Amino acid sequence: MAVELDPIETDAGETVYVDRAEAERGSKGPFFLVYVTPDRTERWGFYCGNCGSTDNAMDTMGRIECNVCGNLRKPDEWDAAHE
């Protein structure tokens, strides 16, 4: 059985779809994957499970940081040299 996506509206007024079954672990809460359409053909970004914001950024190392609450996912290949 497919998991239904939750439609949300971004600050720009765009409707996107949150998949609460697909998440990345963050320091304060999960980051859920967000898609452009409910058929999951195109990823849009991430939804912060801590504060409910889509205002976040990902760097080239895979670090995700919420610009609202500071929720942070460490990079895929993290070590002290990346701090």
C-alpha positions, 0 to 999 in steps of 0.5 A: 500500500502506497503512503499518501503524501501531505500537500503543504503550501510553501511561503511562495504559495506553491503546493508541494507534497511531503512524504513522511515515510522518507526522512533524513535524521536531524539534530532536532527532528527529521527532515522529510522528503518533499516532491513537486507532484504526488506521483514522486517523479521530481524531488523538491527539497526537504520539510523540517519535522521540528518546526514545519518549515521548508526554508532549509539548505543543503550543501555539497557534502549533504548537510541539511540545515533549517534556516528557521530553527537550526535543525541540522543533518550532518554531511554524509562523509562527516569528520572534524575537518568539515566543521 
